[in-house]
Amino acid sequence: MARVDLRKKCFKCKKKKNTEAFYRIRKSRNDRHHLCLECKDLHGDIPAPKQKSYAWEKYNKSNKGKRTKKAWFLKSHYGLDIDPEDIPDECQTCNNKCSTGKALSVDHCHTTNRFRGFLCRKCNVALGLVGDNKETLKKMIKYLEVP
């Protein structure tokens, strides 16, 4: 099987060179630095060019983009295959939209990592402060019922 000759364009000198002419780095998309060996040694480290376009950034900030990222997060972390349109806008405990204006938090059990639902920030923090303890919550409800 013949070896494929991969070439890459240097950000500084704009010359196309073999990938072996670039430093290896793990953070990059193709595991190679954006400057060739000569330019990096000569000029030092120059910031990498922005890869994302304006349209991509606009999509990411849109409601649909946020929902798509949330759906990907749920699939990769909790194994949930959920349609981005099915992610609720309201908290599942207080039925309010998130007061901070951000997306709802993903509530999950910290011991089993099992997904429980979508909560607003206040409800999610409240559950975290009581340590997800049902007995503590029952005592708090009892306390609130006393005049």
C-alpha positions in Angstrom: 0.0 0.0 0.0 1.5 3.4 -1.0 1.9 6.0 1.6 -0.2 9.1 1.0 1.8 12.3 0.9 0.0 14.8 3.2 0.8 18.4 2.7 0.0 21.4 4.9 0.2 25.2 4.3 2.3 27.2 6.8 0.4 30.1 8.3 3.5 32.4 8.1 5.4 31.7 4.9 2.3 30.4 3.0 4.2 27.5 1.5 2.8 24.0 1.2 5.1 21.5 2.8 5.0 17.9 3.9 3.5 17.4 7.3 6.8 16.2 8.6 8.0 19.8 8.2 5.7 20.8 11.1 6.0 20.2 14.9 3.7 17.6 16.3 1.1 18.8 18.8 -1.9 17.0 20.2 -4.2 20.0 20.6 -4.4 20.7 16.8 -7.0 19.2 14.5 -4.4 17.4 12.5 -1.8 16.9 15.3 0.6 19.4 13.6 1.5 23.0 14.4 0.2 25.8 12.2 3.8 27.0 11.6 6.5 25.0 9.8 9.7 24.2 11.6 11.6 27.0 9.9 9.1 29.7 10.6 8.5 28.6 14.2 12.2 28.6 14.9 12.7 31.9 13.2 9.7 33.9 14.4 8.7 32.1 17.6 5.1 31.3 18.3 2.5 33.2 16.4 -1.2 32.8 17.4 -3.1 30.3 15.3 -5.6 31.6 12.8 -9.2 31.5 13.7 -10.8 28.4 12.2 -14.5 29.2 12.7 -16.4 31.5 10.4 -18.8 34.2 11.5 -21.7 32.1 10.3 -20.6 29.2 12.6 -20.2 31.5 15.6 -23.7 33.0 14.9 -25.2 29.5 14.7 -23.5 28.5 17.9 -25.0 31.5 19.7 -28.5 30.8 18.3 -31.1 28.9 20.2 -30.9 26.0 17.7 -27.2 25.8 18.0 -27.3 25.8 21.8 -30.0 23.0 21.7 -27.9 21.0 19.3 -24.8 21.3 21.5 -26.9 20.3 24.6 -28.2 17.2 22.7 -24.7 16.2 21.8 -23.6 16.6 25.4 -26.5 14.5 26.6 -25.6 11.8 24.1 -21.9 11.7 24.9 -22.2 12.0 28.7 -25.4 10.2 29.6 -26.2 8.1 26.5 -29.5 9.9 25.9 -30.5 10.1 22.3 -32.7 13.2 22.4 -33.9 15.4 19.6 -32.7 19.0 20.1 -36.3 20.2 19.8 -37.5 18.0 22.6 -35.2 19.7 25.2 -37.7 21.6 27.5 -37.6 25.4 28.0 -39.0 25.1 31.6 -37.7 23.6 34.8 -39.2 20.2 35.6 -39.7 21.1 39.3 -40.8 24.8 39.4 -42.1 25.1 35.7 -40.3 28.4 35.3 -37.8 29.4 32.7 -34.2 29.8 34.0 -34.0 33.1 35.8 -30.4 33.6 34.7 -31.4 33.5 31.1 -29.1 30.6 30.4 -30.0 27.1 29.3 -31.5 24.7 31.9 -29.0 22.6 33.9 -28.8 18.8 33.4 -29.6 17.1 36.7 -28.1 13.7 37.3 -27.3 11.4 40.1 -23.6 11.8 41.1 -23.2 8.2 42.2 -24.8 6.4 39.2 -24.4 9.2 36.7 -28.1 8.6 35.7 -29.8 11.5 34.0 -32.8 12.8 36.0 -34.1 15.8 34.1 -33.7 19.5 33.3 -33.7 22.0 36.1 -33.3 25.8 36.4 -30.1 26.9 38.1 -31.9 27.7 41.4 -33.5 24.3 41.7 -30.3 22.5 40.7 -28.3 24.4 43.3 -31.0 23.7 46.0 -30.8 20.0 45.3 -27.0 20.1 45.4 -27.0 22.0 48.7 -29.1 19.4 50.4 -27.0 16.6 48.9 -29.9 15.1 47.0 -31.2 13.8 50.4 -34.9 13.1 50.4 -35.1 13.1 54.3 -33.6 16.6 54.4 -36.1 17.8 51.8 -39.0 16.3 53.8 -37.8 18.1 56.9 -37.5 21.4 55.0 -41.1 21.0 53.7 -42.3 20.2 57.2 -40.4 23.3 58.5 -42.1 25.5 55.8 -45.6 24.2 56.8 -45.2 25.4 60.4 -46.7 28.9 60.8 
